[in-house]
Amino acid sequence: MNHNQYRPDRTTQPASGAVLEFGSFKLDPTRAALTRAGIEVPLRPKCFNVLRYLAENPGRLVTKDELIAAIWPGLVVTESSLPQCMVEVRRALGEEARQLITTLPRRGYRFEPMVAVPPLEPRSTNMSKVHFLTRGSRWAAVLGLAAFIALLGSSTLTQFPASTDAAAVNPAAQDSYLQGRYFQNRRGAGDMQRAIDYFRRATELDPGFADAWVGLASAVFLEADRAGNMSFKSWGPEFKAALDRALLLDPKNAEAHLRMSAFYTEIGDREARKWHFDQALRHGGEQALILSAAAGAAFSRSDMSMAAELQGRAVELDPLSFANQANLGLYLLFSGNPAMARQHLETARDLSPDLAEDVALELLHAHMLLKDFDSVNQLTLSLPDGVNRNFGLAVGSAAVDDVMIRDLSIRRLRGARSAEAALRLAEFYAWQNHNDLSRNWLQLAFDLKAQEADGCGMRTYAHEALHSPLLSRFAKTFPLDKS
């Protein structure tokens, strides 16, 4: 082959202006064009330059400071400029981004593949395309618990050798696995069923692929949870069997340990839950999924700054995950940083438009705290009729003294007689500094919620309600005997 190949252990860099090939992409610095299969992929100039710099420096750590100095020389930029560019770069590269770019938490990025520089002379017509192997590692999925065993039958677990080394995994199974993770992360309409099909195919192609079993279990549970028709009794035994299989194949599989800790939480075995959670942290302390779980634990302890820090590291590792971006937005909002919270919530919404309503309330809160009432009104008008829409209408109309719309919206919230509506009224009155009214509606929200939630569910509800950025003033004084 008449190609110059730049391997990770080489110090020579591609000539300035050379066309670079990686994965299924070509990057042409002269034309400032990124193409895939001959089709141009749009990228803003700064984001294109970030990708170009990484591709021209393959196989080594490129620190954040180095990137900022190279792309924004002599300029003072916000701390979000580079992460936002990286989100756009990864979005442009699609699923291949996970194999092409590795994030080294708090340090920088590493471009993984060999980069091919095509020769300047025309290629002969019989030259076959060169394929370059990447060193991409498996990446973590969003949290979800699950149970589905596709190939247990009468076979014993020991009949299948473990495929724990990425190089030992059947390539077709790996492809199916990555496709499953993609759809599981995106979570659009029909995506979870697509994920299930891909994970199932991965286990059929490689029964010793532990991650595929864990991924399949996760997706099946998430689909059942979405449909609302799966009790613990129906998924628990299969879930346990799937994780037993995964851990026999790979005893250090951090995601399997994490999900097993959730199983033992469900059945009330605190000692086993703690052991598996500790194993997950021990073996996967720098995986996005494990960091996100640790962030959730910090949030449950009311350590909002730690929750935001851990979730931020998870986002660095897996920026294209809706759940990672949405959770970071939530923790930043609860820790008093509505501007950064809004940025990550909007990124989550853009990543999965089908789930936009899932972050609508947090975005309304962020807009309110930033006093951006134009955005409050714009977002409100996009919401379907219901509690959040009436809440947004009450806020937007109150901001411009439109008494008629405000009072109509409040009457609708009061008439709903639900815990959700009462909580929104508590937030509205707290925002208006009517503390007595806010406390009354908050008490009613707890009373209504207690009628439908068990003790654990009530504690979670109270914890999140009292740490709302609009209600946090009550966190230390409001009685929680009903929780």
Helices and strands as residue ranges (DSSP letters): E 4-6, E 20-22, E 25-28, E 33-36, E 39-41, H 45-55, E 61-63, H 64-71, H 81-93, G 94-96, H 97-100, E 101-104, E 108-111, E 115-117, G 157-159, G 166-168, H 171-186, H 191-205, H 210-227, H 232-249, H 254-267, H 270-284, H 288-300, H 304-317, H 322-334, H 338-351, G 353-359, H 360-369, H 373-381, H 387-399, H 403-416, H 419-431, H 435-450, H 455-466, G 472-474
